[in-house]
Amino acid sequence: MVDREVPLIKAKKTTEKDVILDPQGFFVIEVDNKNIRVEYYSNVYKNKRIVSGLLQKVFTGTKADGLSDSIAVHVPSLRPEHYLYLGRELQKAQLAFEHKKKYLQGGC
């Protein structure tokens, strides 16, 4: 039995202009015939702006869940929405890998 009102929240995608970049870094995802490759870069700043990145770690695998779990263990301080974005992108990468299709990483 419910003893209080529970809010119903309608899903809404964050617009690109409202995305907050992760101060910890960014990822580049690539798919080839052998695996999914995820490169993690820490941000390089100039005048308080991100101008490039410094490669820190490389993850390889063929399954989104294994890559996601490994990234969460080895890069534990990302913004929560960054992990969610990675999960979506890794699912798309896995589908492209399994169906031998081209993968193009989406934006935020």
DSSP file (Angstrom, degrees, kcal/mol; ACC not computed):
  #  RESIDUE AA STRUCTURE BP1 BP2  ACC     N-H-->O    O-->H-N    N-H-->O    O-->H-N    TCO  KAPPA ALPHA  PHI   PSI    X-CA   Y-CA   Z-CA
    1    1 A M              0   0    0      0, 0.0     2,-0.5     0, 0.0     0, 0.0   0.000 360.0 360.0 360.0 131.7    0.0    0.0    0.0
    2    2 A V        -     0   0    0      1,-0.1     3,-0.0     4,-0.0     4,-0.0  -0.730 360.0-177.2 -88.1 127.2    1.3    3.4   -1.0
    3    3 A D        +     0   0    0     -2,-0.5     2,-0.3     2,-0.0    -1,-0.1   0.319  65.0  34.6-107.4   8.0    1.2    6.0    1.7
    4    4 A R  S    S-     0   0    0      2,-0.0     2,-0.3     0, 0.0    -1,-0.0  -0.985  87.0 -93.3-153.6 162.1    2.5    9.0   -0.2
    5    5 A E        -     0   0    0     -2,-0.3    -2,-0.0    -3,-0.0     0, 0.0  -0.594  33.7-153.7 -76.5 137.0    2.5   10.5   -3.6
    6    6 A V        -     0   0    0     -2,-0.3     2,-0.1    -4,-0.0    -4,-0.0  -0.960  22.6-116.4-112.4 127.9    5.4    9.5   -5.8
    7    7 A P        -     0   0    0      0, 0.0     2,-0.6     0, 0.0     0, 0.0  -0.359  17.2-144.2 -67.0 140.7    6.4   12.0   -8.5
    8    8 A L        -     0   0    0     -2,-0.1     2,-0.6     2,-0.0     0, 0.0  -0.933  18.2-161.9-103.1 117.5    6.1   10.9  -12.1
    9    9 A I        -     0   0    0     -2,-0.6     2,-0.3     3,-0.0     3,-0.0  -0.893  11.6-137.8-109.5 121.6    8.9   12.5  -14.1
   10   10 A K        -     0   0    0     -2,-0.6     2,-0.1     1,-0.1    -2,-0.0  -0.608  29.9-111.3 -77.1 132.1    8.7   12.7  -17.9
   11   11 A A        +     0   0    0     -2,-0.3     2,-0.3     1,-0.0    -1,-0.1  -0.360  39.6 178.8 -65.0 138.8   12.0   11.7  -19.6
   12   12 A K        -     0   0    0     -2,-0.1     2,-0.2    -3,-0.0     3,-0.0  -0.964  25.5-128.1-146.5 125.4   13.7   14.6  -21.3
   13   13 A K        -     0   0    0     -2,-0.3     2,-0.3     1,-0.1    -2,-0.0  -0.505  30.3-115.2 -71.8 137.1   17.1   14.5  -23.2
   14   14 A T        -     0   0    0     -2,-0.2    -1,-0.1    94,-0.1     5,-0.1  -0.565  33.1-119.3 -70.8 131.5   19.6   17.2  -22.1
   15   15 A T    >>  -     0   0    0     -2,-0.3     3,-1.4     1,-0.1     4,-0.5  -0.384  20.7-114.8 -71.0 153.8   20.3   19.6  -24.9
   16   16 A E  G >4 S+     0   0    0      1,-0.3     3,-1.0     2,-0.2    -1,-0.1   0.847 116.1  56.5 -59.2 -35.4   23.8   19.7  -26.2
   17   17 A K  G 34 S+     0   0    0      1,-0.2    -1,-0.3     3,-0.0    -2,-0.0   0.734 106.9  50.6 -69.8 -20.4   24.2   23.3  -25.0
   18   18 A D  G <4 S+     0   0    0     -3,-1.4    -1,-0.2     2,-0.1     2,-0.2   0.443  82.4 115.7 -96.2  -1.3   23.2   22.3  -21.5
   19   19 A V    <<  -     0   0    0     -3,-1.0     2,-0.6    -4,-0.5    89,-0.0  -0.495  58.2-144.6 -69.9 134.1   25.8   19.4  -21.3
   20   20 A I        -     0   0    0     -2,-0.2    -2,-0.1     0, 0.0    -1,-0.1  -0.904  19.4-128.0-100.2 118.6   28.4   19.9  -18.6
   21   21 A L        -     0   0    0     -2,-0.6     5,-0.1     1,-0.1    61,-0.0  -0.358  27.3-106.6 -65.7 144.0   31.8   18.5  -19.8
   22   22 A D    >   -     0   0    0      3,-0.3     3,-0.7     1,-0.2    -1,-0.1  -0.578  19.2-149.4 -73.0 123.6   33.4   16.1  -17.3
   23   23 A P  T 3  S+     0   0    0      0, 0.0    20,-0.3     0, 0.0    -1,-0.2   0.678  93.1  63.6 -67.9 -14.6   36.4   17.8  -15.7
   24   24 A Q  T 3  S-     0   0    0      1,-0.3    19,-0.5    53,-0.1     2,-0.3   0.808 113.2 -92.0 -79.7 -30.5   38.1   14.4  -15.4
   25   25 A G    <   -     0   0    0     -3,-0.7    -3,-0.3    17,-0.3     2,-0.3  -0.986  35.3 -89.9 152.3-163.7   38.4   13.7  -19.1
   26   26 A F  E     -A   41   0A   0     15,-2.3    15,-3.0    -2,-0.3     2,-0.3  -0.915  22.6-126.8-147.6 169.4   36.8   12.1  -22.2
   27   27 A F  E     -A   40   0A   0     -2,-0.3     2,-0.5    13,-0.2    13,-0.2  -0.918   4.1-156.9-125.4 146.7   36.6    8.9  -24.2
   28   28 A V  E     -A   39   0A   0     11,-2.2    11,-2.9    -2,-0.3     2,-0.4  -0.996  16.5-161.6-121.0 125.1   37.2    7.9  -27.8
   29   29 A I  E     +A   38   0A   0     -2,-0.5     2,-0.3     9,-0.2    76,-0.3  -0.914  11.7 175.4-113.1 131.1   35.4    4.7  -28.9
   30   30 A E  E     -A   37   0A   0      7,-2.7     7,-3.1    -2,-0.4     2,-0.4  -0.969  14.4-155.1-133.4 149.4   36.4    2.8  -32.0
   31   31 A V  E     +A   36   0A   0     -2,-0.3    72,-0.2    72,-0.2     2,-0.2  -0.988  19.8 161.9-125.5 132.2   35.3   -0.5  -33.5
   32   32 A D        -     0   0    0      3,-2.2    68,-0.1    -2,-0.4    -2,-0.0  -0.648  56.9 -79.4-130.4-166.9   37.3   -2.7  -35.8
   33   33 A N  S    S+     0   0    0     -2,-0.2     3,-0.1     1,-0.2    67,-0.0   0.725 125.3  40.4 -69.7 -21.4   37.1   -6.4  -36.9
   34   34 A K  S    S-     0   0    0      1,-0.3     2,-0.3    27,-0.0    -1,-0.2   0.799 120.6 -34.1-101.2 -33.4   38.7   -7.7  -33.7
   35   35 A N        -     0   0    0     27,-0.0    -3,-2.2    25,-0.0     2,-0.5  -0.969  58.4 -82.4-168.6-178.8   37.3   -5.6  -30.9
   36   36 A I  E     -AB  31  61A   0     25,-3.8    25,-1.7    -2,-0.3     2,-0.5  -0.916  40.9-158.2-101.7 130.5   35.9   -2.4  -29.4
   37   37 A R  E     -AB  30  60A   0     -7,-3.1    -7,-2.7    -2,-0.5     2,-0.5  -0.947   8.0-171.1-116.1 128.8   38.7    0.0  -28.3
   38   38 A V  E     -AB  29  59A   0     21,-3.1    21,-3.0    -2,-0.5     2,-0.5  -0.972   4.4-163.9-122.5 118.3   38.0    2.7  -25.7
   39   39 A E  E     -AB  28  58A   0    -11,-2.9   -11,-2.2    -2,-0.5     2,-0.5  -0.867   6.0-153.8-102.2 132.1   40.7    5.3  -25.1
   40   40 A Y  E     -AB  27  57A   0     17,-3.1    16,-3.2    -2,-0.5    17,-1.5  -0.924  12.7-172.4-108.2 126.9   40.4    7.5  -22.0
   41   41 A Y  E     -AB  26  55A   0    -15,-3.0   -15,-2.3    -2,-0.5     2,-0.3  -0.947  18.5-137.1-117.9 135.0   42.1   10.9  -22.0
   42   42 A S  E     - B   0  54A   0     12,-2.4    12,-2.4    -2,-0.4   -17,-0.3  -0.648  39.5 -99.5 -81.9 150.5   42.5   13.3  -19.1
   43   43 A N  E     - B   0  53A   0    -19,-0.5     2,-0.5   -20,-0.3    10,-0.2  -0.421  26.2-150.4 -72.3 143.3   41.7   16.9  -20.0
   44   44 A V  E     - B   0  52A   0      8,-2.8     7,-3.2    -2,-0.1     8,-1.3  -0.978  20.3-156.5-111.8 124.4   44.5   19.4  -20.8
   45   45 A Y  E     - B   0  50A   0     -2,-0.5     2,-0.3     5,-0.2     5,-0.2  -0.736  19.4-179.8-105.4 148.5   43.5   22.9  -19.9
   46   46 A K  E >  S- B   0  49A   0      3,-2.5     3,-1.1    -2,-0.3    -2,-0.0  -0.941  82.0  -8.8-142.6 123.8   44.7   26.3  -21.1
   47   47 A N  T 3  S-     0   0    0     -2,-0.3     3,-0.1     1,-0.2    -1,-0.0   0.907 130.3 -56.5  53.7  44.3   43.2   29.4  -19.6
   48   48 A K  T 3  S+     0   0    0      1,-0.2     2,-0.4     0, 0.0    -1,-0.2   0.668 117.4 110.5  64.4  19.8   40.6   27.3  -17.8
   49   49 A R  E <  S-B   46   0A   0     -3,-1.1    -3,-2.5     0, 0.0     2,-0.5  -0.953  75.6-113.2-122.9 144.9   39.4   25.7  -21.1
   50   50 A I  E     +B   45   0A   0     -2,-0.4    -5,-0.2    -5,-0.2     3,-0.1  -0.647  40.6 165.6 -74.5 122.7   39.8   22.2  -22.3
   51   51 A V  E     -     0   0A   0     -7,-3.2     2,-0.3    -2,-0.5    -6,-0.2   0.632  60.3 -29.7-114.0 -21.3   42.1   22.3  -25.3
   52   52 A S  E     -B   44   0A   0     -8,-1.3    -8,-2.8     2,-0.0     2,-0.3  -0.918  63.0-104.3-169.8-164.9   43.1   18.7  -25.7
   53   53 A G  E     -B   43   0A   0     -2,-0.3     2,-0.5   -10,-0.2   -10,-0.2  -0.950   9.5-135.9-141.4 161.2   43.7   15.4  -23.9
   54   54 A L  E     -B   42   0A   0    -12,-2.4   -12,-2.4    -2,-0.3     2,-0.1  -0.975  34.5-117.4-118.9 118.0   46.4   13.2  -22.6
   55   55 A L  E     +B   41   0A   0     -2,-0.5   -14,-0.3   -14,-0.2     3,-0.1  -0.322  42.7 163.1 -58.7 126.7   45.9    9.5  -23.2
   56   56 A Q  E     +     0   0A   0    -16,-3.2     2,-0.3     1,-0.4   -15,-0.2   0.744  57.5   4.7-113.0 -41.7   45.7    7.7  -19.8
   57   57 A K  E     -B   40   0A   0    -17,-1.5   -17,-3.1     2,-0.0     2,-0.4  -0.988  51.8-151.0-149.1 152.4   44.2    4.2  -20.4
   58   58 A V  E     -B   39   0A   0     -2,-0.3     2,-0.4   -19,-0.2   -19,-0.2  -0.998  13.1-167.4-127.7 130.0   43.1    2.0  -23.2
   59   59 A F  E     -B   38   0A   0    -21,-3.0   -21,-3.1    -2,-0.4     2,-0.4  -0.926   5.5-174.4-114.2 138.9   40.3   -0.6  -22.8
   60   60 A T  E     +B   37   0A   0     -2,-0.4     2,-0.3   -23,-0.2   -23,-0.2  -0.982  22.8 113.8-132.9 148.9   39.5   -3.4  -25.3
   61   61 A G  E     -B   36   0A   0    -25,-1.7   -25,-3.8    -2,-0.4     3,-0.1  -0.967  56.9-116.2 175.7-174.8   36.8   -6.0  -25.5
   62   62 A T  S    S+     0   0    0     -2,-0.3     2,-0.4   -27,-0.2    36,-0.1   0.414  86.9  70.5-123.7  -3.7   33.7   -7.1  -27.4
   63   63 A K     >  -     0   0    0      1,-0.1     4,-2.1   -27,-0.1     5,-0.2  -0.960  66.0-144.1-124.1 134.7   30.9   -6.6  -24.9
   64   64 A A  H  > S+     0   0    0     -2,-0.4     4,-2.9     1,-0.2     5,-0.2   0.871 100.9  54.4 -61.0 -39.4   29.5   -3.3  -23.6
   65   65 A D  H  > S+     0   0    0      2,-0.2     4,-2.5     1,-0.2    -1,-0.2   0.919 109.7  45.8 -66.5 -41.8   28.9   -4.7  -20.1
   66   66 A G  H  > S+     0   0    0      2,-0.2     4,-2.2     1,-0.2    -1,-0.2   0.905 115.2  47.0 -65.9 -41.6   32.5   -5.8  -19.6
   67   67 A L  H  X S+     0   0    0     -4,-2.1     4,-2.6     2,-0.2    -2,-0.2   0.923 112.9  49.7 -65.0 -43.7   33.9   -2.5  -21.0
   68   68 A S  H  X S+     0   0    0     -4,-2.9     4,-2.5     1,-0.2    -2,-0.2   0.933 112.1  47.3 -60.2 -47.0   31.5   -0.5  -18.8
   69   69 A D  H  X S+     0   0    0     -4,-2.5     4,-1.8    -5,-0.2    -1,-0.2   0.906 113.0  48.9 -62.5 -41.9   32.4   -2.5  -15.7
   70   70 A S  H  X S+     0   0    0     -4,-2.2     4,-2.4     1,-0.2    -1,-0.2   0.900 111.5  49.3 -65.5 -41.0   36.2   -2.1  -16.4
   71   71 A I  H  X S+     0   0    0     -4,-2.6     4,-2.4     1,-0.2    -2,-0.2   0.921 108.9  52.7 -64.0 -43.3   35.9    1.6  -17.0
   72   72 A A  H  < S+     0   0    0     -4,-2.5    -1,-0.2     1,-0.2    -2,-0.2   0.869 113.5  44.1 -61.0 -36.4   33.9    2.1  -13.8
   73   73 A V  H  < S+     0   0    0     -4,-1.8    -1,-0.2    -5,-0.2    -2,-0.2   0.904 122.0  36.2 -73.1 -42.3   36.7    0.3  -11.8
   74   74 A H  H  < S+     0   0    0     -4,-2.4    -2,-0.2     1,-0.3    -3,-0.2   0.589 126.4  35.9 -94.3 -11.6   39.6    2.0  -13.5
   75   75 A V  S >< S+     0   0    0     -4,-2.4     3,-0.6    -5,-0.2    -1,-0.3  -0.615  72.5 161.0-135.3  74.1   38.2    5.5  -14.0
   76   76 A P  T 3   +     0   0    0      0, 0.0    -4,-0.1     0, 0.0    -1,-0.1   0.445  56.8  65.2 -82.4  -0.4   36.1    5.8  -10.8
   77   77 A S  T 3   +     0   0    0      2,-0.0   -53,-0.1   -53,-0.0     2,-0.1   0.046  66.9 126.9-117.1  29.8   35.6    9.6  -10.5
   78   78 A L    <   -     0   0    0     -3,-0.6    -3,-0.0     1,-0.1   -56,-0.0  -0.362  69.5 -92.7 -79.2 162.6   33.5   10.5  -13.6
   79   79 A R    >>  -     0   0    0      1,-0.1     4,-1.4    -2,-0.1     3,-1.4  -0.515  38.4-118.1 -67.8 142.9   30.3   12.5  -13.5
   80   80 A P  H 3> S+     0   0    0      0, 0.0     4,-1.8     0, 0.0     3,-0.2   0.871 114.6  54.8 -53.5 -40.3   27.3   10.1  -13.3
   81   81 A E  H 3> S+     0   0    0      1,-0.2     4,-2.1     2,-0.2     5,-0.1   0.754 101.6  59.6 -67.8 -21.9   25.9   11.3  -16.6
   82   82 A H  H <> S+     0   0    0     -3,-1.4     4,-2.5     2,-0.2    -1,-0.2   0.906 104.6  48.8 -70.4 -41.7   29.2   10.5  -18.2
   83   83 A Y  H  X S+     0   0    0     -4,-1.4     4,-2.3     2,-0.2    -2,-0.2   0.900 111.1  50.9 -62.2 -39.9   28.9    6.8  -17.2
   84   84 A L  H  X S+     0   0    0     -4,-1.8     4,-2.0     2,-0.2    -2,-0.2   0.922 109.9  49.2 -64.6 -43.6   25.3    6.8  -18.6
   85   85 A Y  H  X S+     0   0    0     -4,-2.1     4,-2.6     1,-0.2     5,-0.2   0.927 110.5  51.0 -59.4 -45.6   26.6    8.3  -21.9
   86   86 A L  H  X S+     0   0    0     -4,-2.5     4,-3.1     1,-0.2     5,-0.2   0.908 107.1  54.0 -60.2 -42.4   29.3    5.7  -22.1
   87   87 A G  H  X S+     0   0    0     -4,-2.3     4,-1.8     2,-0.2    -1,-0.2   0.919 110.7  45.8 -58.1 -44.7   26.8    2.9  -21.5
   88   88 A R  H  X S+     0   0    0     -4,-2.0     4,-2.0     1,-0.2    -2,-0.2   0.935 115.5  46.1 -63.5 -46.5   24.7    4.1  -24.4
   89   89 A E  H  X S+     0   0    0     -4,-2.6     4,-2.5     1,-0.2    -2,-0.2   0.883 110.6  52.1 -66.7 -38.2   27.6    4.5  -26.7
   90   90 A L  H  X S+     0   0    0     -4,-3.1     4,-2.4     2,-0.2    -1,-0.2   0.854 107.4  53.1 -68.9 -32.8   29.1    1.1  -25.8
   91   91 A Q  H  X S+     0   0    0     -4,-1.8     4,-2.2    -5,-0.2    -1,-0.2   0.927 111.0  46.9 -63.7 -44.0   25.8   -0.6  -26.5
   92   92 A K  H  X S+     0   0    0     -4,-2.0     4,-2.2     1,-0.2    -2,-0.2   0.902 112.5  50.2 -63.1 -40.6   25.8    1.0  -30.0
   93   93 A A  H  X S+     0   0    0     -4,-2.5     4,-2.6     2,-0.2    -2,-0.2   0.897 109.1  51.5 -65.0 -40.2   29.5    0.0  -30.5
   94   94 A Q  H  X S+     0   0    0     -4,-2.4     4,-2.9     2,-0.2     5,-0.2   0.920 109.9  49.1 -63.5 -43.6   28.7   -3.6  -29.5
   95   95 A L  H  X S+     0   0    0     -4,-2.2     4,-2.1     2,-0.2    -2,-0.2   0.918 112.0  48.6 -61.7 -42.9   25.8   -3.8  -32.0
   96   96 A A  H  <>S+     0   0    0     -4,-2.2     5,-2.8     2,-0.2     4,-0.3   0.920 113.1  48.5 -62.2 -43.0   28.0   -2.4  -34.7
   97   97 A F  H ><5S+     0   0    0     -4,-2.6     3,-1.0     3,-0.2    -2,-0.2   0.939 112.9  46.6 -61.8 -48.6   30.8   -4.9  -33.8
   98   98 A E  H 3<5S+     0   0    0     -4,-2.9    -1,-0.2     1,-0.2    -2,-0.2   0.836 119.4  39.5 -65.4 -33.4   28.4   -7.9  -33.8
   99   99 A H  T 3<5S-     0   0    0     -4,-2.1    -1,-0.2    -5,-0.2    -2,-0.2   0.286 108.7-120.5-101.3  10.3   26.7   -6.9  -37.1
  100  100 A K  T < 5 +     0   0    0     -3,-1.0     2,-0.2    -4,-0.3    -3,-0.2   0.899  64.4 144.2  51.9  45.9   30.0   -5.8  -38.8
  101  101 A K      < -     0   0    0     -5,-2.8     2,-0.2    -6,-0.2    -1,-0.2  -0.698  57.7 -91.7-109.0 163.3   28.6   -2.3  -39.3
  102  102 A K        -     0   0    0     -2,-0.2     2,-0.4    -3,-0.1   -70,-0.1  -0.539  38.2-150.4 -73.3 139.0   30.4    1.0  -39.1
  103  103 A Y        -     0   0    0    -72,-0.2     2,-0.5    -2,-0.2   -72,-0.2  -0.947  13.1-175.2-113.2 133.4   30.3    2.7  -35.7
  104  104 A L        -     0   0    0     -2,-0.4     2,-0.1   -74,-0.1   -74,-0.1  -0.984  28.6-123.4-126.9 118.6   30.4    6.5  -35.3
  105  105 A Q        -     0   0    0     -2,-0.5     2,-0.1   -76,-0.3   -16,-0.0  -0.381  27.5-135.9 -64.6 131.6   30.6    7.8  -31.8
  106  106 A G        -     0   0    0      1,-0.1    -1,-0.1    -2,-0.1   -17,-0.1  -0.424  18.5-107.2 -84.3 162.4   27.8   10.2  -31.0
  107  107 A G              0   0    0     -2,-0.1    -1,-0.1     1,-0.1   -91,-0.0  -0.105 360.0 360.0 -78.3-177.0   28.1   13.5  -29.2
  108  108 A C              0   0    0    -92,-0.1   -94,-0.1   -89,-0.0    -1,-0.1   0.484 360.0 360.0 -57.2 360.0   27.0   14.2  -25.6
